[in-house]
Amino acid sequence: MLRLKYIYITAGIVFIFIWVIMAMSMILNPWFSITKNALSDLGGDVNNNHPFPVLPEIYNFGLIIEGILIAFLSSLFIDISKNKIEIAGLSFFIISGLFLALIGIYHEGTYPHNFVSIWFFILSSISYITVGISLLIQKINHGIIITALIPLSWIIFIIVPWQSVAEDEIFGIIVIEILVFIYILSIKKRERKLYETIK
């Protein structure tokens, strides 16, 4: 149960930190509009289509730290995982965290930016599809929710006429946080069952 405590604390930091970073960057750059810009506009400028952001380091270094936190959280998940499929899925999430960090390194205006940005979301989806399959194999109902939510979220992403890149990026972040939350619920249920069995 002590391991769960560390997971809860780390996950809470991961969930909140990204929103704090974005909020700070938006406050410092009042020209930014969620309905007109991309979140990466807070970290640089590719075509001078908006003022150069004030203190872009806050956003860029924030993404690097967030990526490291995701990798650390995934490592905690792996420590209590139950099979190789689950470990594989969580390993993908470590890589997606590294890609998030790369977004901060290769900020807007650099050549690899679009590639690492897109693959952060793709790898996160691959990660939790794999985790969801693992939970289904273990006959844990949360796996049904996870494996259904990912294709549903991509369908919504495709069919919704988003006004800006920022809107669909925020949607993606929310979906990822929901997936992680559902997975933590599955861990809690599994660990509690194991504890009661030992007891």
C-alpha positions, 0 to 999 in steps of 0.5 A: 500500500506504501507503493500506491501512496508514492503513485498517488503523489507522483500522479497528482504532481503529473496531473497538476504540473502541466496545467500550472505551466500552461496557465503561467505561460498564458498569463505572461502572454495575454495575446495567446488565445486557446481558440486561435493559437497552438500551445507551442506558440507559448514556447517559440514562433515559427512564422512571426504570426504572433508576438514572441512569447515572454519567457518561453523557457517556462513553457519549454522547460516545463514540458521537459520536467513534465516528460521526466515526471511521466517517465518516473510515474511509468517506472512506478507503474512498471514496478507493480505491473503483473505481466509482460504486456502491461510492462510493454505498454508502460514502457511505451508511456516512458517513451511518450514522456521522453517525446514530451520532453523533446517538444520542450527541447525542439520548441516551435520553430525547430525542424523536429517539433511537429514530429515529436509533438504528434508522436507524443500523442500517438505513443500515449495511445499505443501505450494505453491500448496495450495496457488496456489489453493487459487488463482485459487479459487479467479480467479487470473491467477497467481494461474495457473502458481504456480500450474503448476510450482511446479509439473513441477519443481519436474519432472525436478528435477527427470529426470535431471542427476544432477552432485551433490546434490548442483546443485539440491539444488540450483535449488530448491532454485531458484524455491522457490524464483520464486514461492514467486515472482509470489505470490507477483505479485498476491498480488500486483494485488489484492491490487491494484484492492482493492485500486481502488475499494475503491477509 
